[in-house]
Amino acid sequence: MTDNNDMLQLFKTALEKEHEREFTEREIKKSFQLLEFFAEVAIDNAMTEAERKKRLETTPRGFHLEGAHTCELCRSIFRNESTWYDAYGIKCINCQSAIDRQIVSPKLHLYPERFYTLYDLEQLFNLDKKLVQRWTKDRILKARIIPKGKRGVHFTLFLVKDNKDFLPPKYLVEPTGIIEEVDGRKEYIFPVQWYRLYKNPIARISKYGIAKYLSVITA
């Protein structure tokens, strides 16, 4: 078996090769401890998921989870009876209800490239929330509304397939990272909005309807 010192040496060699610099003993130990922590978390998560899958054999429609969990669709945190787990993962009870009513697909959260959230539209196109709401009201945008109870709105999303002439594919407008030189060193900067990377960003999405509502503001 490989002892702990051998593991640390192998880890040190790999890190220095990847980053092209020497690491101190303290850096190596701290990095290795962090790696061990993430490995333990991954194992715990795998065991928990296996237990849940096993429970689905007797309750295939799903069940509530104990404690706080993040909905994989709306990304909000819910607890206990406000959660739902089934073969498609963890959802809040609002999103699960929308799935049951066929407002959205049970697999939608697995494909984030297929929809924009209200937050996405605000961030990716530098839009005001009220403007997006007006576009929705005027049917310029088609929204999928996930209800909250009988009257409220829990979550709003916009499927690319519902708005294929108006909204571009998300890969055209996703934030990215760039490498810049800072004080003589190369540093990775993330995220950088897509429209900051092009001289004429609107041309990149010119064949989609949203382009005619956008303008470039120069400082």
N, C-alpha and C positions, 0 to 999 in steps of 0.2 A: 504493500500500500504506500501511497505517497503521503509523507507527513506534512504537517502544517507549514514548516519552513520551505519545503520543496514547492508547495502550492503558492506561497507568497512569492517565491523566486520566479515561478512560471508566470504569475500574474504581473509581476514587475516587468518582465521581459516583453510581455504582450502589450502592456500600457506604453512602455517606452518606444516600442516599434510603431504603435498606432499614432502617438503624439510627437514622435521624433524629438524627444528630450529626456533627460534623466529625471527620475522621481526620487524624493527623499524617502527614508524608511517610514517616517510619520505619514507622508502622503499615501504610501502603499498600504499601510495598515488601516488607515481611515477609509480608503477606497474599497479595500477588501471587506471590511466590516459592513460597509454599505451594500456591497454585492451580496453578502451573506444574508443581510436583512431582507433584501428584495427576493432572494431565493426562498426564504422562509415564508414570506407573504404569498408568493406564487404557489407554494405547496399547500398552504392553508386554504387559499382560494380554490385550488383544484379539488381538495378534499370536500370543501363545503358544496361545490358545484356537483360533485359526484353524489353526495347525500341528497341534494335536491332532485337530481335526475332519478334517483332511486325512489323517492317519494312520489314522483309523477307516475310511476307504474301503478300505484293504487289510487291516485287522484289525477288522472290525465288532463282534466280541464284546467288544473292549476290550483294555487292556494296563496294565502297571505303569508308574508314573511315577518318575522319578529325583528324589531329594531328599525333603525333608519337605513334607507336605501335610495339610490339615485335612479330615477326613471330613465331608461335607455332611449326614450324618444324625446321627451320634453326637457330632460336633464335637471328636473327639480327633485328635491329631496322629500321623501314621504316616509311615514312610519306605520308599522303594524297593519291594521285593517285598511289603510289607505294605499297599501302596496299590493301587487299581484305578480305572481311568478308562474310561467308555464313554459312550454317547449321553446318559445321564442325569446325567453329572457325575462328581465325585470321591468315592469311598467307600473306607473301609478294607476290608481283606480279610474281616474278620468280618461287617461289614454287607453286603458284596456276597454273601457266602455265604448270609446270611439271605434276601436278595432271590432268589438262585438257588433256594432251598428254599421260596420263596413264603410265608415268615413275614411279610414286609412287602412293600409295593409298591415297585417301582423308582423311582416318582415321589414317594414319601412325603415326602422331604426338601424338595420344592418347595412343600409345603402344611403348614407348621408349625402352622397353626390346627387341623389334624385330629388332633393327638396331644399328649399331655402326656408329659414325661420325669419321671423320679423327682425330679430337681432342681426341675422346675416345680411338682410337688405340694408339695414342702417349702417353696418360696418363696411360691407364690401362696395357699396355704391355711395357712401357718405350721404345717406338720405335721412330726412326727418320722419319720425314715426307717424306724425299726423298726415304727412303726404302719402305714405304707404297706405294708411287707413282710408284716405280719400280715394286713392286708386282702386282699392278693394270695393269701396262703396259704389264707385262709378263703373265697376266691372272691367276696368283696364287690367286689373290683376284678378285671377281666380284663386280664392283662398280655400283651404280646408280648415274648418273651425272645429276644434275639440272642445265640447261644452264643459262647463263646470256647474254641475247640478242642472236645474231645469231652465235657467235663464242666463247664467253667467258664461264667460268665455275663459277657458283654462289656457288654451294654447292655439296659436295660429301658425300654419305653415303653408308653403306655396310649392306645389309639385312642379317640377320642370316640365313634365309631360302635359300638365294642365295649361302651362303658359309657354309652350315651346316657341311661339313666335315673338314673345315678349322678353323672356328671361334666357340668358345664354347658359350653356352647360357650365357647371360650377368650376370645372378645371380651368376655364378661361379667366376666372376672376378670383381664384383662391390666393390668399397671402403666401408669400414665399420667403426664403432666406437669401441673403446676399453676403458676400465676403468683402469686408472693407479693411483698409489698413489704418490702424489707430496707434499712434506713437511708435511707428516702425514695426508693429506686429499686426498680423492678419487676424481679424476677429469676425466671427459669424454673427450677423445681425438678423434677428427674427422677432416678430413677423414684420414684413414690409408689404403694404397693400399694393396690389397689382397695378393700380393706376399711377403709382409713383415710379414705375419702371419703364414707362413708354413715353416718347415725346408726344404722341397722339393716342392716348389710351382709348378714346371713344371709337377710333377706327377699328380697334381690336374686336369690338362687339357691335359694329355698325349695322349688321344685318338683323339685329334683334330690336324689337320695339322700344325697349327701355332707353336705347341710345339717344333717341330724339328728345328725351326729357332731361338729359345730362349735359353739363357743360364743364369745361376745365377752368379752374380758378388758379391763376398764377400769383405768387406772392410778390 
